[in-house]
Amino acid sequence: MRHLLLLATVAALTLPVPATAQTTQDEQVWLNLTVQGPIDGKLVYFAEIQPRIGQGVSHLDQLIIRPAIGYRVTPRLTLFQGYAHVFLPIEGAPDRNEDRSFQQASWIVPTAKGELTSRTRMEQRWRSDGNDTGWRLREMLRYELPIKGSKVRALGSVEGFVALNATDWGVRDGFDQVRTFAGVEVSLFGQSTAELGYLNQTINQPAGRTQMIHVASISVFIRH
């Protein structure tokens, strides 16, 4: 539990709090289906599809398709190269599409009572309404704590995003957003699990504005 409290504290400290900021809010539902497993030897893969329903849970806000191939360096460290396509529907205007190449390092660190995971991801981003390549760094810390006498684990995570350069399609360099999550992981079958909980996404926008998105997050991980 102390680790979960530590994650919550880190999340609070990373939230931008400008004195005169204007904050807009939205309620969304994010669904995620991920399939992952071995390919051959130390080669592994994952593939995920993630629709995000926004605007007060009334319209598709984003659809993300994200596969990756990885190499298991050690039982606790895996390196990935992946690709993501992001479909961004726009009402009354041409839809936007974003393509990403990404490199990822995933660490698993067992602790006395649970498990700490670090995920570092570097993204190269291209969008259909611009020509520049946007570079973005993401770091997520996640902690799982088994609940005695059940197949349920308590979960907490925090992920920070930093844009490393500005682009002609609207990205400004510097702090981009932070996501914090609190929920549970439930065993399904074999090593497969479902994760349910609340995710808060706080996005830094131009002119001192902030967008805060309240998300009901439901993820299913099929492991084989």
Secondary structure, DSSP 8 states (H G I E B T S, - for coil): -HHHHHHHHHHHHHS---TT-EEEEEEEEEEEEEEEEEEETTEEEEEEEEEEEETTTTEEEEEEEEEEEEEEEETTEEEEEEEEEEEE--TTS--EEEEEEEEEEEEEEE-SSSEEEEEEEEEEEEETT----EEEEEEEEEEEEE-TTSSEEEEEEEEEEEE-S--TTS--SEEEEEEEEEEEEEE-STT-EEEEEEEEEEEE-GGGEEEEEEEEEEEEEEE-
